[in-house]
Amino acid sequence: MSAVPEVITAHAMVLQSDAHALAECAERLRKIEAKLEEAGAAPPWLRQSVRAHLAACAAASADLAEASAWLRRYAAITQPGVRHAPH
């Protein structure tokens, strides 16, 4: 990846969009899980599968959101003329 702030920011925006899509997926799975529980007729393996996918979507969403935030921070420090303190 190039250290061009605009390119980095564009990558961050894509990751944030993907995080949002996965969060929406997790929400849909929460609704499905609730309906399965309410109906009480779904086999345990199906409910377990939905829960596992819900957890995976939620974890991936959080990871992508964090990666996006780190990329935005990186883009900020790669701006020409921006001084930052040494670590």
C-alpha atoms as a printed R data frame, in Angstrom:
   type eleno elety resid chain resno       x       y      z
1  ATOM     1    CA   MET     A     1   0.000   0.000  0.000
2  ATOM     2    CA   SER     A     2   1.246   3.419 -0.896
3  ATOM     3    CA   ALA     A     3   1.852   5.914  1.911
4  ATOM     4    CA   VAL     A     4  -0.354   8.449  0.142
5  ATOM     5    CA   PRO     A     5  -2.905   9.711  2.693
6  ATOM     6    CA   GLU     A     6  -5.788   9.724  0.204
7  ATOM     7    CA   VAL     A     7  -5.127   6.106 -0.794
8  ATOM     8    CA   ILE     A     8  -4.882   5.010  2.832
9  ATOM     9    CA   THR     A     9  -8.102   6.841  3.671
10 ATOM    10    CA   ALA     A    10  -9.851   5.171  0.726
11 ATOM    11    CA   HIS     A    11  -8.808   1.746  2.044
12 ATOM    12    CA   ALA     A    12 -10.052   2.734  5.500
13 ATOM    13    CA   MET     A    13 -13.409   3.725  4.052
14 ATOM    14    CA   VAL     A    14 -13.760   0.367  2.281
15 ATOM    15    CA   LEU     A    15 -12.989  -1.465  5.508
16 ATOM    16    CA   GLN     A    16 -15.524   0.666  7.398
17 ATOM    17    CA   SER     A    17 -18.154  -0.085  4.766
18 ATOM    18    CA   ASP     A    18 -17.408  -3.801  5.056
19 ATOM    19    CA   ALA     A    19 -17.620  -3.553  8.862
20 ATOM    20    CA   HIS     A    20 -21.026  -1.910  8.527
21 ATOM    21    CA   ALA     A    21 -22.247  -4.643  6.153
22 ATOM    22    CA   LEU     A    22 -21.139  -7.349  8.583
23 ATOM    23    CA   ALA     A    23 -22.823  -5.551 11.477
24 ATOM    24    CA   GLU     A    24 -26.059  -5.533  9.466
25 ATOM    25    CA   CYS     A    25 -25.600  -9.240  8.765
26 ATOM    26    CA   ALA     A    26 -25.152  -9.897 12.484
27 ATOM    27    CA   GLU     A    27 -28.341  -7.967 13.210
28 ATOM    28    CA   ARG     A    28 -30.283 -10.029 10.674
29 ATOM    29    CA   LEU     A    29 -28.916 -13.198 12.277
30 ATOM    30    CA   ARG     A    30 -29.987 -11.920 15.722
31 ATOM    31    CA   LYS     A    31 -33.534 -11.577 14.392
32 ATOM    32    CA   ILE     A    32 -33.404 -15.066 12.884
33 ATOM    33    CA   GLU     A    33 -32.090 -16.441 16.172
34 ATOM    34    CA   ALA     A    34 -34.927 -14.763 18.084
35 ATOM    35    CA   LYS     A    35 -37.536 -16.197 15.701
36 ATOM    36    CA   LEU     A    36 -36.032 -19.677 15.993
37 ATOM    37    CA   GLU     A    37 -36.108 -19.440 19.782
38 ATOM    38    CA   GLU     A    38 -39.672 -18.111 19.725
39 ATOM    39    CA   ALA     A    39 -40.873 -20.913 17.473
40 ATOM    40    CA   GLY     A    40 -39.076 -23.547 19.528
41 ATOM    41    CA   ALA     A    41 -39.255 -25.988 16.631
42 ATOM    42    CA   ALA     A    42 -35.776 -25.543 15.177
43 ATOM    43    CA   PRO     A    43 -33.272 -28.303 15.885
44 ATOM    44    CA   PRO     A    44 -30.447 -27.395 18.289
45 ATOM    45    CA   TRP     A    45 -27.802 -27.697 15.583
46 ATOM    46    CA   LEU     A    46 -29.546 -24.994 13.523
47 ATOM    47    CA   ARG     A    47 -29.712 -22.581 16.443
48 ATOM    48    CA   GLN     A    48 -26.047 -23.307 17.228
49 ATOM    49    CA   SER     A    49 -25.092 -22.672 13.616
50 ATOM    50    CA   VAL     A    50 -26.934 -19.345 13.546
51 ATOM    51    CA   ARG     A    51 -25.263 -18.313 16.829
52 ATOM    52    CA   ALA     A    52 -21.829 -19.264 15.468
53 ATOM    53    CA   HIS     A    53 -22.343 -17.250 12.294
54 ATOM    54    CA   LEU     A    54 -23.709 -14.332 14.296
55 ATOM    55    CA   ALA     A    55 -20.591 -14.361 16.507
56 ATOM    56    CA   ALA     A    56 -18.315 -14.579 13.469
57 ATOM    57    CA   CYS     A    57 -20.042 -11.624 11.784
58 ATOM    58    CA   ALA     A    58 -19.877  -9.537 14.947
59 ATOM    59    CA   ALA     A    59 -16.189 -10.332 15.502
60 ATOM    60    CA   ALA     A    60 -15.271  -9.632 11.882
61 ATOM    61    CA   SER     A    61 -17.206  -6.362 11.959
62 ATOM    62    CA   ALA     A    62 -15.338  -5.227 15.075
63 ATOM    63    CA   ASP     A    63 -11.976  -6.253 13.594
64 ATOM    64    CA   LEU     A    64 -12.627  -4.391 10.345
65 ATOM    65    CA   ALA     A    65 -13.801  -1.292 12.189
66 ATOM    66    CA   GLU     A    66 -10.615  -1.336 14.274
67 ATOM    67    CA   ALA     A    67  -8.439  -1.800 11.187
68 ATOM    68    CA   SER     A    68 -10.246   1.098  9.528
69 ATOM    69    CA   ALA     A    69  -9.590   3.313 12.554
70 ATOM    70    CA   TRP     A    70  -5.898   2.419 12.537
71 ATOM    71    CA   LEU     A    71  -5.657   3.188  8.822
72 ATOM    72    CA   ARG     A    72  -7.313   6.578  9.352
73 ATOM    73    CA   ARG     A    73  -4.769   7.337 12.087
74 ATOM    74    CA   TYR     A    74  -1.965   6.267  9.758
75 ATOM    75    CA   ALA     A    75  -3.363   8.452  6.975
76 ATOM    76    CA   ALA     A    76  -3.414  11.403  9.367
77 ATOM    77    CA   ILE     A    77   0.269  11.068 10.223
78 ATOM    78    CA   THR     A    78   1.292  10.652  6.592
79 ATOM    79    CA   GLN     A    79  -0.177  14.036  5.654
80 ATOM    80    CA   PRO     A    80   2.582  16.264  4.264
81 ATOM    81    CA   GLY     A    81   3.744  18.802  6.818
82 ATOM    82    CA   VAL     A    82   2.196  17.004  9.775
83 ATOM    83    CA   ARG     A    83   4.600  16.644 12.662
84 ATOM    84    CA   HIS     A    84   4.126  13.980 15.240
85 ATOM    85    CA   ALA     A    85   5.944  13.137 18.417
86 ATOM    86    CA   PRO     A    86   8.410  10.249 18.360
87 ATOM    87    CA   HIS     A    87   7.282   7.077 20.106
